[in-house]
Amino acid sequence: MSGRPIIQNGKLIGFLTVDEAAAKYDVGTSTILAWVHLDMIGHVQIGGVIFIPANENPKINKGETNV
């Protein structure tokens, strides 16, 4: 263990919530959840809450609008 904090201001450092990821990628939360379900975006689940790495890029084809 490095002794560095993993939570700051009540937020997991380096990760986005589903709502934050939806805003970042300009899609709805249902799309983010679909990407998670289809393993199209990296994620971790802690206590039933899904977190997306802040530097993650979804694995979608360019120009693809439907998942």
KARA-V87538 format. One record per backbone hydrogen bond with DSSP energy under -0.5 kcal/mol. NH is the residue of the N-H (numbers start at 1). CO is the residue of the C=O. E is the energy in kcal/mol with one decimal. If there is no record, write none. Layout:
BEGIN
<<NH,CO,E> <NH,CO,E>>
END
This chain:
BEGIN
<<8,11,-2.7> <11,8,-1.4> <13,6,-2.5> <13,11,-0.5> <15,12,-1.7> <16,52,-3.5> <18,50,-0.5> <21,17,-2.7> <22,18,-2.4> <23,19,-2.0> <24,20,-2.4> <25,21,-2.5> <26,22,-0.6> <26,23,-0.6> <27,22,-2.3> <32,28,-1.7> <33,29,-2.5> <34,30,-2.1> <35,31,-2.7> <36,32,-2.4> <37,33,-2.6> <38,34,-2.3> <39,36,-1.6> <40,35,-3.4> <41,35,-0.7> <44,51,-2.4> <46,49,-2.7> <49,46,-1.9> <51,44,-3.0> <52,16,-2.7> <54,14,-2.9> <56,53,-1.9> <59,40,-3.8> <60,58,-1.5> <64,61,-2.1>>
END
